[in-house]
Amino acid sequence: MSKFADWDAVVAHALTLEGVELSASYGKPAVKVSANGRWFLAVGHEPDTSFVLHVDLDTVELLMATEPETYWQTPHYQGWPDVLVRFAPADAERVAAMIALARDQAAARKPARSKK
């Protein structure tokens, strides 16, 4: 069984990273940086096949160009710093590294605005 076979496995890995918590974004489960409330990993519109990783646009383009069988987008995500990641990837180590990168990028951002 792959290290990232489903949403629960992805979340279990993400929660091993420093300073993160399980929360919600747009009413769906997400993993956020505790200190600033910024999400970096979430359930997307394709919850049976993929999860969403929030990373910079250059990384999104690189991932989709070099490993399109794992990293992809639907029209909903095009132009945004989000990439879909298929469950059970061939290169789980790269996915783990991208989750850590997404966490680091989220941690470097200003705190999220509180919703009133």
MOHU-V542350 format. One record per backbone hydrogen bond with DSSP energy under -1.0 kcal/mol. NH is the residue of the N-H (numbers start at 1). CO is the residue of the C=O. E is the energy in kcal/mol with one decimal. If there is no record, write none. Layout:
[[NH CO E] [NH CO E]]
This chain:
[[5 2 -1.1] [10 6 -2.1] [11 7 -2.8] [12 8 -2.4] [13 9 -1.9] [14 10 -2.7] [15 11 -2.7] [16 13 -2.0] [17 14 -1.8] [21 32 -2.3] [23 30 -3.7] [25 28 -2.7] [28 25 -1.8] [30 23 -1.8] [31 41 -3.0] [32 21 -2.7] [33 38 -2.5] [34 19 -2.7] [37 33 -2.2] [40 31 -2.4] [41 31 -1.2] [42 52 -2.3] [43 29 -2.2] [49 46 -1.6] [50 46 -2.6] [51 85 -1.9] [52 42 -3.2] [53 83 -2.7] [54 40 -2.1] [60 56 -2.2] [61 57 -2.5] [62 58 -2.3] [63 59 -2.9] [64 60 -2.3] [65 61 -2.0] [66 62 -2.3] [67 63 -2.3] [70 67 -1.9] [71 67 -2.6] [72 84 -2.1] [77 74 -1.5] [78 74 -1.0] [80 77 -2.1] [82 80 -2.0] [83 53 -2.3] [84 72 -2.9] [85 51 -2.8] [86 70 -2.6] [87 49 -2.7] [88 4 -3.0] [95 91 -1.7] [96 92 -2.5] [97 93 -2.2] [98 94 -2.3] [99 95 -2.3] [100 96 -2.1] [101 97 -2.3] [102 98 -2.6] [103 99 -2.2] [104 100 -2.5] [105 101 -2.7] [106 102 -2.3] [107 103 -2.5] [108 104 -1.3] [109 106 -1.2] [112 36 -3.2]]
